[in-house]
Amino acid sequence: MPDPLHFLGVTKIHNFISMSDMKYNAIVNTGIEIVNRVEIPKELVPDDAQVEITAKVFHGYNAGKAYQGIGENELKKTVGREY
């Protein structure tokens, strides 16, 4: 993941918009500084994506303050679209 960034000469990312700790850690561990991790506001996540985002946050994705406190009960309450 960070190889293309190094190839382009990136040494600092001011606003990193990703919930993935894997991407964040890969970038930071190669020496690129990330100044600010931008969280995705709940109102920008469509209803259809609630199941996916809740599961990702439950399993360790960094979603900032908007998604703190998602436990197993919250995970079980989240339902997808009804067809």
Residue frames as qw, qx, qy, qz and C-alpha x, y, z in Angstrom:
[[0.000, 0.884, 0.468, 0.000, 0.00, 0.00, 0.00],
 [0.225, -0.885, 0.048, 0.405, 2.63, 2.63, 0.88],
 [0.636, -0.063, 0.467, 0.611, 4.99, 1.80, -2.02],
 [0.327, 0.661, 0.428, 0.522, 3.23, 4.07, -4.56],
 [0.243, -0.961, -0.135, 0.001, 3.17, 6.86, -1.98],
 [0.588, -0.577, 0.303, 0.479, 6.92, 6.59, -1.48],
 [0.568, 0.262, 0.513, 0.587, 7.43, 6.43, -5.25],
 [0.124, 0.834, 0.351, 0.407, 5.53, 9.71, -5.56],
 [0.342, 0.332, -0.327, 0.816, 7.61, 11.27, -2.78],
 [0.515, -0.683, -0.220, -0.469, 4.83, 11.53, -0.19],
 [0.385, 0.171, -0.680, 0.600, 6.22, 12.10, 3.31],
 [0.123, 0.181, 0.584, -0.782, 3.15, 13.54, 5.04],
 [0.167, -0.482, -0.727, -0.459, -0.62, 13.10, 4.67],
 [0.122, -0.196, 0.286, -0.930, -2.58, 15.94, 6.23],
 [0.669, 0.009, 0.289, -0.684, -6.08, 14.40, 6.11],
 [0.090, 0.130, -0.974, -0.164, -6.33, 10.61, 5.95],
 [0.672, 0.031, 0.104, -0.732, -9.88, 9.55, 5.12],
 [0.649, 0.096, -0.738, -0.157, -10.03, 5.83, 5.80],
 [0.738, -0.511, 0.171, -0.406, -11.34, 3.68, 8.61],
 [0.950, 0.116, -0.270, 0.106, -8.85, 0.91, 7.93],
 [0.533, -0.769, 0.343, 0.080, -6.25, 0.43, 10.64],
 [0.853, 0.041, 0.373, 0.364, -4.38, -1.89, 8.27],
 [0.487, 0.719, 0.155, 0.471, -3.89, 0.93, 5.76],
 [0.234, -0.941, 0.125, -0.208, -3.07, 3.44, 8.49],
 [0.739, -0.547, 0.359, 0.160, -0.49, 1.17, 10.14],
 [0.808, 0.262, 0.311, 0.426, 1.10, 0.22, 6.81],
 [0.310, 0.839, 0.060, 0.442, 1.57, 3.87, 5.89],
 [0.370, -0.884, 0.211, -0.193, 2.78, 5.06, 9.30],
 [0.853, -0.372, 0.315, 0.187, 5.14, 2.11, 9.82],
 [0.749, 0.344, 0.217, 0.523, 7.03, 3.06, 6.63],
 [0.425, -0.241, -0.076, 0.869, 7.71, 6.57, 7.89],
 [0.031, -0.473, -0.396, -0.787, 4.93, 8.60, 6.31],
 [0.009, 0.160, 0.560, -0.813, 3.37, 10.98, 8.83],
 [0.176, -0.586, -0.672, -0.417, -0.43, 11.15, 9.07],
 [0.007, 0.210, -0.295, 0.932, -1.51, 14.39, 10.73],
 [0.501, 0.054, 0.344, -0.792, -5.28, 13.92, 10.98],
 [0.031, 0.183, 0.964, 0.192, -7.53, 10.87, 10.62],
 [0.403, -0.018, -0.077, -0.912, -10.86, 12.12, 9.34],
 [0.300, 0.184, 0.900, -0.258, -13.84, 10.15, 10.62],
 [0.148, -0.261, -0.680, -0.669, -16.78, 9.47, 8.35],
 [0.362, -0.048, 0.364, -0.857, -19.89, 11.16, 9.83],
 [0.349, 0.221, 0.890, -0.196, -22.84, 8.84, 10.46],
 [0.481, 0.646, 0.290, -0.518, -25.13, 10.96, 8.30],
 [0.336, 0.633, -0.521, -0.464, -22.91, 10.30, 5.27],
 [0.103, -0.134, 0.983, 0.075, -23.17, 6.53, 5.61],
 [0.559, -0.067, -0.400, -0.723, -26.23, 5.34, 3.65],
 [0.766, -0.226, 0.350, -0.488, -28.76, 3.08, 5.36],
 [0.936, 0.268, -0.204, -0.101, -27.75, 0.25, 3.02],
 [0.541, 0.500, -0.552, 0.391, -24.20, 0.38, 4.39],
 [0.495, -0.640, 0.322, -0.491, -25.08, 0.24, 8.10],
 [0.983, -0.167, 0.060, -0.038, -24.64, -3.54, 8.32],
 [0.791, 0.385, -0.180, 0.439, -21.19, -3.39, 6.74],
 [0.134, 0.681, -0.323, 0.644, -19.92, -0.40, 8.71],
 [0.684, -0.568, 0.222, -0.401, -21.24, -1.73, 12.03],
 [0.991, -0.053, 0.006, 0.122, -19.53, -5.08, 11.44],
 [0.621, 0.516, -0.228, 0.544, -16.27, -3.38, 10.44],
 [0.168, -0.707, 0.320, -0.608, -16.25, -1.14, 13.51],
 [0.868, -0.412, 0.133, -0.245, -17.10, -4.09, 15.77],
 [0.959, 0.045, 0.031, 0.279, -14.08, -5.95, 14.36],
 [0.641, -0.428, 0.048, 0.635, -11.66, -3.10, 14.90],
 [0.381, 0.564, 0.278, 0.678, -11.99, -0.48, 12.18],
 [0.237, -0.325, -0.299, 0.865, -11.32, 3.04, 13.43],
 [0.065, 0.667, 0.594, 0.445, -14.48, 5.10, 12.95],
 [0.056, 0.368, -0.184, 0.910, -13.81, 7.88, 15.41],
 [0.184, 0.037, 0.615, -0.766, -16.26, 9.11, 18.01],
 [0.584, 0.069, -0.220, -0.778, -19.33, 8.64, 15.82],
 [0.825, -0.001, -0.498, -0.266, -19.25, 4.86, 16.18],
 [0.063, 0.370, -0.786, 0.491, -17.83, 4.36, 19.67],
 [0.471, -0.090, 0.639, -0.602, -19.44, 1.76, 21.87],
 [0.780, 0.183, -0.358, -0.479, -20.56, -0.72, 19.22],
 [0.378, -0.328, 0.835, -0.229, -20.84, -3.99, 21.05],
 [0.057, 0.057, 0.972, 0.220, -22.24, -7.40, 20.27],
 [0.233, 0.575, 0.692, -0.369, -25.82, -6.30, 21.06],
 [0.248, 0.708, -0.087, -0.655, -25.59, -3.33, 18.68],
 [0.042, 0.327, -0.815, -0.477, -24.16, -5.64, 16.03],
 [0.133, 0.267, 0.954, 0.013, -27.09, -8.05, 16.38],
 [0.241, 0.672, 0.473, -0.516, -29.67, -5.20, 16.19],
 [0.140, 0.557, -0.372, -0.729, -28.34, -3.90, 12.88],
 [0.656, 0.350, 0.668, 0.009, -30.34, -5.15, 9.94],
 [0.211, -0.110, 0.539, 0.808, -29.97, -4.62, 6.24],
 [0.412, 0.163, -0.209, -0.872, -32.48, -3.58, 3.61],
 [0.560, 0.221, 0.753, -0.265, -35.68, -5.58, 3.29],
 [0.052, 0.140, -0.678, -0.720, -36.44, -6.70, -0.25]]
